Amino acid sequence: MDLVDGLKAFVATAQSGSFTEAAERLGVSNRITSKYVAQLEERVGARLLQRTTRKVGLTPTGQDLLARAPALLEELDDLLGCVSEQSKGLNGLLRISAPVTFGEIYITGLLSRFAAQHPGVSFDLRLSDSHVDLASSGFDLAFRIGMPDIVTLKARKLGEVTSCAVASPDYLAQHGTPKHPKELEEHLCIIDTNRRDHNKWKFYNGSQQITVNPSRNLMVNSARIARDWAIDGRGICLCPDFVLHDELKEGRLVMLLDDYCMKANPMNAVYLAGNVMPRKVRALIDFAVEDFAAR
């Protein structure tokens, strides 16, 4: 058995929890994947995986190996890519996590633009509003709003996301236009429950903070749906700027409370801390920084 093949089979199986899915990811048979892992266990002298009829789990030894093996494999790929004359371009799979709405609106286009320059790179983009564990889920990179609160992660700032209160012209004509944040408590409000502290909207006028407890006319865990309900005249919503550009420009929504602002949140590329960053991950992050700056 080739040690590298054994490590790849082990990592793919540990990350997916299935020999079948690991085999599909590696492009080999289920039998070969299982054989490589068994041979690696024999070489290590310890069981790495707990096999059940439904799922494959990690033993303590397997957990220790999984914490280091992906970085070793990436470092080897990076080394071979640097020294091989036939590998001047980037290649291989990038597994990426991003929030649903931001991923649909922006990240899909970002990856298309990156792929046009690096056709040898393929992508597995998973959209979720939950913070996935990059290590255990096998992700190379995540795009997230806000700073990571886990010490094993590093972040590179791409830009900032701001939010503002908006409503449709029809809603304002019927219910009036609020001039002060506290007036929002008397209006119909659409709550995006994906927001942190979604029941408290915090506005700023200089150093003064004004906290609003908005009425909950409608609640949904989607900034895009909250925006669409606001367009339909269902109420006032608080939305990030990346979902509002066309609607504000075309007059379907009106920005409210111009004398007040909300704190901007950083948009970051988040990745696992370590000594080695794969070339393709580094290249995508560098590309994303330039792409955001050009927006």
N, C-alpha and C positions, 0 to 999 in steps of 0.2 A: 504493500500500500504506500502511495505517496503521502507524506505527512501533510502537505498542503491540501490535498484532496480530502484527507480525513478531517482536517480542521474546518474546511469549507462545509463539509457535510454536517459536522457537529453544529456549527454556528447556524446554518440554515434550519436545521431541525429544532434547535433550542429556541430560536427566534419565532418560528412558526408554530411550534408545538405539535408538529405532524411530520412524519417521514414522507407522506404523500406530497404535501405542499412543498417540503424542502426539495424533493426530487424534481418537482415542476420548476422550482426556482433555479435549480442547478442544471436542468436539462438532461438528467440521467434517470435511470429507472429507480423505483422504490427499493428494489432488492439491492442495487449497488449502494444507494445511500445508507441503508441499514448496515450493509457489510462494512462500509468505510468507517462508520461510527463504532461498530463492534471491534474492528481492528485497532482503532485509535484507543479505545478503552483498554484493550489488551496491552498496547504499548505503554499507556500511562500507568497501568496496573491498578486501576480503580474504575468503578462504574460512574459514568458521567450523566446518564439519563435514567429516569424512572419510567418504565414503560407500562402503560395500562391499556385496556381495550379501547378507551376513548381518547386519551391524551398522553402526550409525552411531557414529563416534567424534568426538572434539574435536580441532581443531587448536590450537596454542598461542594464537592469537588468540581462538578459541572458548572456551578455558579462562579467559582473562582476562575475557571478557564474561560467562561463566556465574558467575564469582565475584561480580559486581556486579548483574547484571540482575534476579535474583529479589527482591533487596531494593528495587530501584527500582520494580518492579511492585507489590510489597506496599505501598510508601510511597504510590504513586499510588492504589491501592485504598483505603488508609486515609484519604487526603486527600478522595477523592470520597465516602467513607462519612461523613466528618465534616461536609461541607458540604451534602450532599443531604438534603432534608427527607423524601425517600421511603426513606431508608436508615437510619432510626433504630435498627433492629435489626441484629444481626450476620448475615452471610451468607457463602457461599462454602465451599470445601473445605479441610479440615484433614487433612494427612497426618501420622500419628502412629506412632511406634515404641515398643514396650514388650516386656519379657521375657515369655516364653510363659506361665508359670504365674501370675505377678503380673497379667499382662494379662487372662487368663481369669477370675481370681478377683475382681479389683478394677477394672481400668481399663475393662472393658466396661460395668460398672454406672455408673462415673463419667461416661462419655460419654453414657449414656442419661439420666442426671440433668441433665447440661448441655444436651443436646438438647431436653429438655422445656421449658427456659427460652429456648432459642434455636433454634427450628425451622428457621430459614433456613440453619443451618450443617450441612454434611454431613461425613462422616468416611471416611477410608481408613486403617484401623488394621492395621498389619503387626506380627505377633508373632514375635520372634526372640530367641534368647539370645545372639546375636552383636551386637557393637557396630557398628551401621551408621554409615556416613558421612552425616551429615545433609545436607551440601551437595550431594554428588554424587548422592545418592539422592532428593533433593527433599523431605525431611521437614521439616515445620514445627517439630516438637517430639518429644522422646523422654522417656519415663519410665525412669529408671535407678536401680539400687541402687549407691551409692558415688559418689564425686566424679569428674567427668570429668578426664582427664589430657591434654586437648588445649586449647591456649591459645585456639583460635578458638571454643570453646564456653563458654557461661555456664550457671550452675545456680542454681535456686531451691529451697531445702530445703522439702519438704512434710511430712516426719516422719522417723521412724527405724524400721528393721527390725532386730529382734533374733532370735537363733536359740536353740534349746534342744534338748537330747537327750531323746528320748521313746521309749517302748516300750509294747507292749500288756500288759494285765494277765496274759494267758496266758503271754506270753514271760517275764515277771518271775517268775511262779509256778513256771515250769519251770527257769529259769536263775539266779534270784536277782536282787536289786536292787543295782546298783553304788552305793557310798557315796563313792567318790573317782574323779576323772576317769581316773586311771591304770588303774583296774579295767576300763575299756572295752576295753583291749587284750586282755583275756581273754574278751570277749563277741563274739557275732556282730554285725557292724556293717553297716549299709546306707549306701553312699557316694553322695552326690549330686555327680557330677563337674562340675556347673556351678559349684560353689563354688570360689572362689580357694583355693589351698592345701588342696584337698579331702582330701589325705592327711595333713593335720595339723590336728587340732581343738585350738584354743587356748581354755582356760578361765582365769578369773581369780578369785582370792580376795583381795580388796583389791588390793594392788600386786603380789601374787605371780602370775606366769603359769605355767600348767601346760600343756605341749604333749603331746598324745596322738597316737600313730600307730595309728589304729583298724585292727582286722582288717578285711579286705575280703571279707565274705561275699557281698555283692551290690553292684553298681555300676550307676548309671543317671544319665542327664543330665536328671533331672526331680525337683524337690522333691515334686511331687504323687505320683508313683509311689513314691518313697522312703517317703513317709508311708503310702501304701496297703499297701506291703509290711510296714511296721512294724505296722499294724493287723492284718495277717494273721499276726503272730507270727514274722516271718522274722528279726527282729533289732532292734537299736537304731539309730535314725537321728537325724541332726542336721538340723533343718528350721527355716526362717524362720517367725515367728509368724503370718504372714498365711495359712498353709495349715493351721494347727493349731487354730484357735479352736473350731470345733464339735466336733472330735474330743476335745479336752481337756474341754470342758464336758459332753459326753455320756459320758465315761468310756471311750471306745474306746482312748485313749492316756493314758499317765501321764507327767507331767513328772519328769525325773530330776535329781539333783545340785542340789538347791535352794540349797545353800550356795555354789554357784559360778555365775558368769555368763560371758557372752561379750560381746565388744565389739559395740555397736550400729553399724549402718551407715546413713548417711543415704539417704533416698529423695528423689530430686531430679527436678524438671522441667528438662530440658536443652534449650537452644536455641542457635542461632548468635549469636555476638557481632556487634553492629552498632548503629548509631545509631537505627534504627527497628525497633520491634516491631509487627507487625500487630495491630490491635485484637482480632481473634478469638483470636489466640494469647495475648495478654495477658489477655483475659477468661477463657480456659480455665485458665491458670495460677492466676489469682486464685481461680477457682472450686475448683480442685483443692486449694489451700491451706486453704480453708474446709471443704471436704469431708473432708479428712484430719483436720483438727482435731476434727470432729464424730464421728469413728469411735469 
